Amino acid sequence: MFARPLLSASLRQAARPQAFLRPNNPFLLTKFQQRLLSDHTRQAIEKAVGSAPVVLFMKGTPETPQCGFSRASIQILGLQGVDPAKFAAFNVLEDEELRAGIKEFSDWPTIPQLYLDKEFVGGCDILVSMHQDGSLAKMLEEKNVLAPVDGSSPESN
């Protein structure tokens, strides 16, 4: 009774490329991943990831998140002070190909997914952890994506 799900999970894991065997760059896809993504989907995702310095693939929109993890991710980015002009969000519920494709593109099984300067950061669990330990604030500051606090431009600091 339990052998089939366990075996299926083992086979799926064995078939997945291991993250530590390749660089942490979403544009360097394994041959296996390239076959699963259509050229059209891959190009659309690459365009979306490059559309802003901070990109979140989520369920729903920032104004109306459709799941708790997407809501938490938006709240964390808001608490961190991400500049709305440097932020883009994509609703994966509007496009099933995007929803499946982004998981293959990043080799990450869940949504939401955050990209910072075209680099995959992680999902909600990673954002929460980074928010709590202060590393997210540091990363966002280093990437110069925070909204100016006093109305001055961040480049003038």
Buried (B, 14 or more C-beta within 10 A) or exposed (E): EEEEEEEEEEEEEEEEEEEEEEEEEBEEBBEEBEEBBEEEBBEBBBEBBBEBBBBBBBBBBBEEBEBEBBBBBBBBBEEBBBBEEBBBBBBBBEBEBBBBBBBBBBBBEEBBBBBBBBBBBBBBEBBBEBBEEEEBBEBBBEBBBBBEEEEEEBEEE
